[in-house]
């Protein structure tokens, strides 16, 4: 069975085709936060993409958010993006 993190990786790979991709679940770091929801993830995405790096930060983030549209609505509470 595919895990949620694998699904996120799959969607980013399909839409963006980065040279490298790492998806990190940082949810455990936010357990004590007031707005913490155990059924939602705090993710950090680190990717190397010449395509995204050549764009403005806003444009590149829009592409990532669009690729994860459904996940952002239902399963992701916070998303940190690092483009190398």
VMD Tcl script that builds the backbone (N, CA, C; Angstrom):
set m [mol new atoms 252]
animate dup $m
set s [atomselect $m all]
$s set {name element resname resid chain x y z} {
  {N N UNK 1 A 0.840 -1.189 0.000}
  {CA C UNK 1 A 0.000 0.000 0.000}
  {C C UNK 1 A 0.885 1.253 0.000}
  {N N UNK 2 A 0.515 2.216 -0.805}
  {CA C UNK 2 A 1.295 3.442 -0.942}
  {C C UNK 2 A 1.024 4.369 0.254}
  {N N UNK 3 A 2.088 4.899 0.828}
  {CA C UNK 3 A 1.931 5.807 1.965}
  {C C UNK 3 A 1.603 7.207 1.452}
  {N N UNK 4 A 1.155 8.042 2.357}
  {CA C UNK 4 A 0.822 9.413 1.982}
  {C C UNK 4 A 2.050 10.146 1.440}
  {N N UNK 5 A 3.193 9.965 2.091}
  {CA C UNK 5 A 4.411 10.644 1.627}
  {C C UNK 5 A 4.820 10.162 0.237}
  {N N UNK 6 A 4.646 8.878 -0.032}
  {CA C UNK 6 A 4.945 8.344 -1.369}
  {C C UNK 6 A 3.994 8.937 -2.409}
  {N N UNK 7 A 2.736 9.126 -2.026}
  {CA C UNK 7 A 1.748 9.720 -2.928}
  {C C UNK 7 A 2.144 11.165 -3.266}
  {N N UNK 8 A 2.588 11.914 -2.263}
  {CA C UNK 8 A 3.034 13.292 -2.477}
  {C C UNK 8 A 4.231 13.301 -3.435}
  {N N UNK 9 A 5.193 12.417 -3.192}
  {CA C UNK 9 A 6.368 12.321 -4.073}
  {C C UNK 9 A 5.954 12.003 -5.513}
  {N N UNK 10 A 5.049 11.053 -5.639}
  {CA C UNK 10 A 4.577 10.628 -6.955}
  {C C UNK 10 A 3.950 11.797 -7.716}
  {N N UNK 11 A 3.100 12.563 -7.045}
  {CA C UNK 11 A 2.426 13.687 -7.698}
  {C C UNK 11 A 3.423 14.769 -8.123}
  {N N UNK 12 A 4.395 15.057 -7.266}
  {CA C UNK 12 A 5.398 16.067 -7.618}
  {C C UNK 12 A 6.253 15.572 -8.776}
  {N N UNK 13 A 6.657 14.318 -8.738}
  {CA C UNK 13 A 7.452 13.760 -9.835}
  {C C UNK 13 A 6.689 13.797 -11.154}
  {N N UNK 14 A 5.400 13.495 -11.121}
  {CA C UNK 14 A 4.567 13.502 -12.328}
  {C C UNK 14 A 4.454 14.887 -12.946}
  {N N UNK 15 A 4.233 15.891 -12.103}
  {CA C UNK 15 A 3.963 17.241 -12.603}
  {C C UNK 15 A 5.209 18.079 -12.844}
  {N N UNK 16 A 6.251 17.862 -12.044}
  {CA C UNK 16 A 7.393 18.766 -12.079}
  {C C UNK 16 A 8.666 18.117 -12.621}
  {N N UNK 17 A 8.831 16.818 -12.431}
  {CA C UNK 17 A 10.015 16.089 -12.859}
  {C C UNK 17 A 11.309 16.692 -12.303}
  {N N UNK 18 A 11.404 16.831 -10.968}
  {CA C UNK 18 A 12.623 17.404 -10.404}
  {C C UNK 18 A 13.812 16.460 -10.544}
  {N N UNK 19 A 15.009 17.037 -10.513}
  {CA C UNK 19 A 16.213 16.215 -10.584}
  {C C UNK 19 A 16.393 15.413 -9.284}
  {N N UNK 20 A 16.010 16.020 -8.156}
  {CA C UNK 20 A 16.045 15.349 -6.849}
  {C C UNK 20 A 14.818 15.777 -6.073}
  {N N UNK 21 A 14.337 14.890 -5.187}
  {CA C UNK 21 A 13.156 15.206 -4.388}
  {C C UNK 21 A 13.232 14.504 -3.048}
  {N N UNK 22 A 12.952 15.255 -2.013}
  {CA C UNK 22 A 12.897 14.698 -0.664}
  {C C UNK 22 A 11.644 15.263 0.006}
  {N N UNK 23 A 10.833 14.387 0.594}
  {CA C UNK 23 A 9.636 14.801 1.333}
  {C C UNK 23 A 9.834 14.367 2.779}
  {N N UNK 24 A 9.777 15.350 3.673}
  {CA C UNK 24 A 10.046 15.103 5.091}
  {C C UNK 24 A 8.793 15.415 5.901}
  {N N UNK 25 A 8.408 14.484 6.771}
  {CA C UNK 25 A 7.263 14.687 7.656}
  {C C UNK 25 A 7.759 15.309 8.962}
  {N N UNK 26 A 7.448 16.587 9.147}
  {CA C UNK 26 A 7.833 17.302 10.362}
  {C C UNK 26 A 6.673 17.443 11.351}
  {N N UNK 27 A 5.636 16.646 11.187}
  {CA C UNK 27 A 4.450 16.760 12.034}
  {C C UNK 27 A 4.773 16.620 13.516}
  {N N UNK 28 A 5.678 15.738 13.846}
  {CA C UNK 28 A 6.005 15.495 15.254}
  {C C UNK 28 A 6.608 16.724 15.932}
  {N N UNK 29 A 7.166 17.632 15.149}
  {CA C UNK 29 A 7.754 18.852 15.706}
  {C C UNK 29 A 6.691 19.876 16.108}
  {N N UNK 30 A 5.440 19.632 15.705}
  {CA C UNK 30 A 4.375 20.613 15.914}
  {C C UNK 30 A 3.276 20.118 16.852}
  {N N UNK 31 A 3.476 18.992 17.503}
  {CA C UNK 31 A 2.447 18.387 18.344}
  {C C UNK 31 A 1.933 19.346 19.425}
  {N N UNK 32 A 2.798 20.136 19.999}
  {CA C UNK 32 A 2.392 21.014 21.097}
  {C C UNK 32 A 1.814 22.352 20.635}
  {N N UNK 33 A 1.743 22.568 19.338}
  {CA C UNK 33 A 1.167 23.814 18.833}
  {C C UNK 33 A -0.337 23.828 19.054}
  {N N UNK 34 A -0.851 24.999 19.317}
  {CA C UNK 34 A -2.274 25.180 19.601}
  {C C UNK 34 A -3.170 24.644 18.471}
  {N N UNK 35 A -2.779 24.897 17.227}
  {CA C UNK 35 A -3.616 24.509 16.085}
  {C C UNK 35 A -3.270 23.131 15.517}
  {N N UNK 36 A -2.478 22.340 16.253}
  {CA C UNK 36 A -2.073 21.016 15.755}
  {C C UNK 36 A -3.283 20.115 15.539}
  {N N UNK 37 A -3.307 19.461 14.392}
  {CA C UNK 37 A -4.361 18.499 14.060}
  {C C UNK 37 A -3.678 17.179 13.717}
  {N N UNK 38 A -3.924 16.137 14.513}
  {CA C UNK 38 A -3.213 14.866 14.294}
  {C C UNK 38 A -3.497 14.206 12.943}
  {N N UNK 39 A -4.567 14.578 12.295}
  {CA C UNK 39 A -4.904 13.970 10.997}
  {C C UNK 39 A -4.352 14.778 9.815}
  {N N UNK 40 A -3.577 15.835 10.098}
  {CA C UNK 40 A -2.975 16.635 9.027}
  {C C UNK 40 A -1.463 16.684 9.204}
  {N N UNK 41 A -0.763 16.800 8.088}
  {CA C UNK 41 A 0.692 16.737 8.058}
  {C C UNK 41 A 1.335 18.117 7.986}
  {N N UNK 42 A 2.520 18.217 8.559}
  {CA C UNK 42 A 3.426 19.349 8.388}
  {C C UNK 42 A 4.589 18.798 7.562}
  {N N UNK 43 A 4.668 19.181 6.307}
  {CA C UNK 43 A 5.671 18.614 5.416}
  {C C UNK 43 A 6.711 19.638 5.000}
  {N N UNK 44 A 7.898 19.130 4.741}
  {CA C UNK 44 A 8.968 19.913 4.144}
  {C C UNK 44 A 9.358 19.211 2.858}
  {N N UNK 45 A 9.342 19.958 1.777}
  {CA C UNK 45 A 9.720 19.413 0.477}
  {C C UNK 45 A 11.013 20.092 0.046}
  {N N UNK 46 A 12.026 19.286 -0.198}
  {CA C UNK 46 A 13.311 19.788 -0.687}
  {C C UNK 46 A 13.492 19.199 -2.078}
  {N N UNK 47 A 13.607 20.080 -3.058}
  {CA C UNK 47 A 13.778 19.551 -4.406}
  {C C UNK 47 A 14.783 20.358 -5.192}
  {N N UNK 48 A 15.420 19.658 -6.102}
  {CA C UNK 48 A 16.339 20.295 -7.031}
  {C C UNK 48 A 15.642 20.296 -8.378}
  {N N UNK 49 A 15.419 21.493 -8.894}
  {CA C UNK 49 A 14.745 21.610 -10.179}
  {C C UNK 49 A 15.234 22.874 -10.880}
  {N N UNK 50 A 15.940 22.692 -11.964}
  {CA C UNK 50 A 16.415 23.838 -12.738}
  {C C UNK 50 A 15.223 24.633 -13.284}
  {N N UNK 51 A 14.169 23.917 -13.650}
  {CA C UNK 51 A 12.959 24.556 -14.176}
  {C C UNK 51 A 12.363 25.509 -13.135}
  {N N UNK 52 A 12.172 25.027 -11.899}
  {CA C UNK 52 A 11.577 25.863 -10.864}
  {C C UNK 52 A 12.526 26.956 -10.390}
  {N N UNK 53 A 13.808 26.662 -10.369}
  {CA C UNK 53 A 14.792 27.630 -9.911}
  {C C UNK 53 A 14.865 28.841 -10.847}
  {N N UNK 54 A 14.552 28.626 -12.116}
  {CA C UNK 54 A 14.589 29.725 -13.081}
  {C C UNK 54 A 13.357 30.631 -12.986}
  {N N UNK 55 A 12.359 30.221 -12.214}
  {CA C UNK 55 A 11.127 30.995 -12.046}
  {C C UNK 55 A 11.201 31.832 -10.775}
  {N N UNK 56 A 10.231 32.722 -10.623}
  {CA C UNK 56 A 10.126 33.463 -9.368}
  {C C UNK 56 A 9.660 32.484 -8.286}
  {N N UNK 57 A 9.934 32.840 -7.059}
  {CA C UNK 57 A 9.548 31.985 -5.938}
  {C C UNK 57 A 8.031 31.772 -5.924}
  {N N UNK 58 A 7.284 32.817 -6.172}
  {CA C UNK 58 A 5.815 32.727 -6.173}
  {C C UNK 58 A 5.332 31.768 -7.259}
  {N N UNK 59 A 5.862 31.904 -8.456}
  {CA C UNK 59 A 5.440 31.038 -9.560}
  {C C UNK 59 A 5.789 29.573 -9.288}
  {N N UNK 60 A 6.988 29.321 -8.791}
  {CA C UNK 60 A 7.387 27.936 -8.528}
  {C C UNK 60 A 6.532 27.321 -7.421}
  {N N UNK 61 A 6.212 28.096 -6.394}
  {CA C UNK 61 A 5.371 27.587 -5.306}
  {C C UNK 61 A 3.954 27.317 -5.808}
  {N N UNK 62 A 3.450 28.154 -6.707}
  {CA C UNK 62 A 2.115 27.935 -7.283}
  {C C UNK 62 A 2.049 26.586 -8.001}
  {N N UNK 63 A 3.110 26.238 -8.710}
  {CA C UNK 63 A 3.145 24.965 -9.434}
  {C C UNK 63 A 3.105 23.797 -8.455}
  {N N UNK 64 A 3.855 23.897 -7.378}
  {CA C UNK 64 A 3.879 22.831 -6.372}
  {C C UNK 64 A 2.523 22.717 -5.684}
  {N N UNK 65 A 1.956 23.849 -5.295}
  {CA C UNK 65 A 0.637 23.833 -4.652}
  {C C UNK 65 A -0.428 23.266 -5.596}
  {N N UNK 66 A -0.347 23.578 -6.866}
  {CA C UNK 66 A -1.307 23.052 -7.840}
  {C C UNK 66 A -1.175 21.528 -7.956}
  {N N UNK 67 A 0.051 21.032 -7.926}
  {CA C UNK 67 A 0.280 19.581 -8.017}
  {C C UNK 67 A -0.289 18.862 -6.797}
  {N N UNK 68 A -0.318 19.557 -5.659}
  {CA C UNK 68 A -0.789 18.951 -4.403}
  {C C UNK 68 A -2.123 19.544 -3.956}
  {N N UNK 69 A -2.910 20.007 -4.889}
  {CA C UNK 69 A -4.169 20.703 -4.598}
  {C C UNK 69 A -5.069 19.929 -3.633}
  {N N UNK 70 A -5.370 18.689 -3.933}
  {CA C UNK 70 A -6.265 17.891 -3.089}
  {C C UNK 70 A -5.658 17.616 -1.718}
  {N N UNK 71 A -4.372 17.328 -1.705}
  {CA C UNK 71 A -3.687 17.052 -0.437}
  {C C UNK 71 A -3.668 18.290 0.460}
  {N N UNK 72 A -3.510 19.465 -0.147}
  {CA C UNK 72 A -3.501 20.704 0.632}
  {C C UNK 72 A -4.865 20.953 1.279}
  {N N UNK 73 A -5.918 20.587 0.597}
  {CA C UNK 73 A -7.265 20.770 1.151}
  {C C UNK 73 A -7.551 19.818 2.297}
  {N N UNK 74 A -7.063 18.582 2.176}
  {CA C UNK 74 A -7.509 17.530 3.078}
  {C C UNK 74 A -6.478 16.985 4.062}
  {N N UNK 75 A -5.202 16.962 3.695}
  {CA C UNK 75 A -4.222 16.233 4.507}
  {C C UNK 75 A -3.000 17.029 4.944}
  {N N UNK 76 A -2.743 18.172 4.309}
  {CA C UNK 76 A -1.539 18.936 4.639}
  {C C UNK 76 A -1.942 20.233 5.345}
  {N N UNK 77 A -1.426 20.408 6.552}
  {CA C UNK 77 A -1.690 21.637 7.307}
  {C C UNK 77 A -0.653 22.708 6.968}
  {N N UNK 78 A 0.599 22.305 6.846}
  {CA C UNK 78 A 1.679 23.254 6.558}
  {C C UNK 78 A 2.666 22.634 5.570}
  {N N UNK 79 A 3.187 23.469 4.681}
  {CA C UNK 79 A 4.104 22.998 3.665}
  {C C UNK 79 A 5.281 23.955 3.559}
  {N N UNK 80 A 6.462 23.446 3.844}
  {CA C UNK 80 A 7.704 24.219 3.696}
  {C C UNK 80 A 8.362 23.738 2.398}
  {N N UNK 81 A 8.766 24.678 1.563}
  {CA C UNK 81 A 9.342 24.324 0.260}
  {C C UNK 81 A 10.742 24.910 0.149}
  {N N UNK 82 A 11.689 24.054 -0.209}
  {CA C UNK 82 A 13.077 24.479 -0.450}
  {C C UNK 82 A 13.431 24.035 -1.871}
  {N N UNK 83 A 13.790 25.009 -2.697}
  {CA C UNK 83 A 14.165 24.711 -4.079}
  {C C UNK 83 A 15.660 25.010 -4.233}
  {N N UNK 84 A 16.393 23.988 -4.685}
  {CA C UNK 84 A 17.843 24.128 -4.870}
  {C C UNK 84 A 18.187 24.192 -6.337}
}
mol reanalyze $m
mol bondsrecalc $m
mol representation Tube
mol addrep $m
